[in-house]
Amino acid sequence: MSDGDGAPILDLRRLEESAGGDPDLVLELVGLYLADSEAKFPVLLEAAGAQELEHMGRVAHGLKGSSASMGCVEAAGAFRALEELGRAGDTAGLAEALERARVAWGRASERLRDLAA
């Protein structure tokens, strides 16, 4: 399934590859990703709100990597955009990029919760 831009929300094949095809490990990875991203997303928002763009970029980098590993393609792309803004120290488009990340991460998290249910 994909978002309106055509980027997949969740690439199950990539997730299964990350788990070596082990369904139990998939569930474990989903739980770890959800816990980690739920802890880091507020940190990202706080850094952005405080205009600590370098810190925001580092947090976005970590979220990008973990999202990509989980097959959360749309979210990984949204976090990549925030990482780039952070590295550039650029606030132009920051509000839109944050909203895109919030929506993409929310969709990915919802799909992962459904998968684990």
Contacts in CASP RR format, 6 or more apart in sequence:
PFRMAT RR
TARGET T0000
AUTHOR 0000-0000-0000
METHOD contacts of the structure
MODEL  1
MSDGDGAPILDLRRLEESAGGDPDLVLELVGLYLADSEAKFPVLLEAAGA
QELEHMGRVAHGLKGSSASMGCVEAAGAFRALEELGRAGDTAGLAEALER
ARVAWGRASERLRDLAA
1 8 0 8 1.000
1 9 0 8 1.000
1 10 0 8 1.000
1 111 0 8 1.000
2 8 0 8 1.000
2 9 0 8 1.000
2 74 0 8 1.000
3 9 0 8 1.000
3 74 0 8 1.000
3 104 0 8 1.000
3 107 0 8 1.000
5 74 0 8 1.000
7 73 0 8 1.000
7 74 0 8 1.000
7 77 0 8 1.000
8 71 0 8 1.000
8 73 0 8 1.000
8 74 0 8 1.000
9 72 0 8 1.000
9 73 0 8 1.000
9 74 0 8 1.000
9 75 0 8 1.000
9 104 0 8 1.000
9 107 0 8 1.000
9 108 0 8 1.000
9 111 0 8 1.000
10 70 0 8 1.000
10 71 0 8 1.000
10 72 0 8 1.000
10 73 0 8 1.000
10 108 0 8 1.000
10 111 0 8 1.000
10 112 0 8 1.000
10 115 0 8 1.000
11 71 0 8 1.000
11 72 0 8 1.000
11 73 0 8 1.000
12 71 0 8 1.000
12 115 0 8 1.000
14 68 0 8 1.000
14 69 0 8 1.000
14 70 0 8 1.000
14 71 0 8 1.000
14 73 0 8 1.000
15 26 0 8 1.000
15 29 0 8 1.000
15 30 0 8 1.000
15 70 0 8 1.000
15 71 0 8 1.000
16 26 0 8 1.000
18 29 0 8 1.000
18 69 0 8 1.000
18 70 0 8 1.000
18 71 0 8 1.000
19 25 0 8 1.000
19 26 0 8 1.000
19 28 0 8 1.000
19 29 0 8 1.000
26 115 0 8 1.000
27 116 0 8 1.000
29 70 0 8 1.000
30 70 0 8 1.000
30 112 0 8 1.000
30 113 0 8 1.000
30 115 0 8 1.000
30 116 0 8 1.000
31 112 0 8 1.000
31 116 0 8 1.000
33 66 0 8 1.000
33 67 0 8 1.000
33 70 0 8 1.000
33 72 0 8 1.000
33 112 0 8 1.000
34 109 0 8 1.000
34 112 0 8 1.000
34 113 0 8 1.000
36 66 0 8 1.000
37 63 0 8 1.000
37 66 0 8 1.000
37 67 0 8 1.000
37 105 0 8 1.000
37 109 0 8 1.000
38 109 0 8 1.000
40 59 0 8 1.000
40 62 0 8 1.000
40 63 0 8 1.000
41 63 0 8 1.000
41 102 0 8 1.000
41 105 0 8 1.000
43 59 0 8 1.000
44 56 0 8 1.000
44 59 0 8 1.000
44 60 0 8 1.000
44 63 0 8 1.000
44 82 0 8 1.000
44 101 0 8 1.000
45 98 0 8 1.000
47 53 0 8 1.000
47 55 0 8 1.000
47 56 0 8 1.000
47 57 0 8 1.000
47 59 0 8 1.000
48 56 0 8 1.000
48 82 0 8 1.000
48 94 0 8 1.000
48 98 0 8 1.000
51 91 0 8 1.000
53 85 0 8 1.000
53 86 0 8 1.000
53 88 0 8 1.000
53 89 0 8 1.000
53 90 0 8 1.000
53 91 0 8 1.000
54 86 0 8 1.000
54 87 0 8 1.000
54 89 0 8 1.000
56 82 0 8 1.000
56 85 0 8 1.000
56 86 0 8 1.000
57 82 0 8 1.000
57 83 0 8 1.000
57 85 0 8 1.000
57 86 0 8 1.000
57 87 0 8 1.000
60 79 0 8 1.000
60 80 0 8 1.000
60 82 0 8 1.000
60 83 0 8 1.000
60 86 0 8 1.000
60 101 0 8 1.000
61 79 0 8 1.000
61 83 0 8 1.000
62 79 0 8 1.000
63 75 0 8 1.000
63 79 0 8 1.000
63 105 0 8 1.000
64 76 0 8 1.000
64 77 0 8 1.000
64 79 0 8 1.000
64 80 0 8 1.000
64 83 0 8 1.000
65 76 0 8 1.000
65 79 0 8 1.000
67 73 0 8 1.000
67 75 0 8 1.000
67 76 0 8 1.000
67 77 0 8 1.000
67 79 0 8 1.000
67 105 0 8 1.000
67 108 0 8 1.000
68 76 0 8 1.000
70 108 0 8 1.000
70 112 0 8 1.000
72 104 0 8 1.000
72 105 0 8 1.000
72 108 0 8 1.000
72 112 0 8 1.000
74 104 0 8 1.000
74 107 0 8 1.000
74 108 0 8 1.000
75 101 0 8 1.000
75 104 0 8 1.000
75 105 0 8 1.000
75 106 0 8 1.000
75 107 0 8 1.000
75 108 0 8 1.000
77 104 0 8 1.000
78 97 0 8 1.000
78 100 0 8 1.000
78 101 0 8 1.000
78 103 0 8 1.000
78 104 0 8 1.000
78 105 0 8 1.000
79 101 0 8 1.000
79 105 0 8 1.000
81 97 0 8 1.000
81 100 0 8 1.000
81 101 0 8 1.000
82 94 0 8 1.000
82 97 0 8 1.000
82 98 0 8 1.000
82 101 0 8 1.000
85 91 0 8 1.000
85 92 0 8 1.000
85 93 0 8 1.000
85 94 0 8 1.000
85 97 0 8 1.000
END
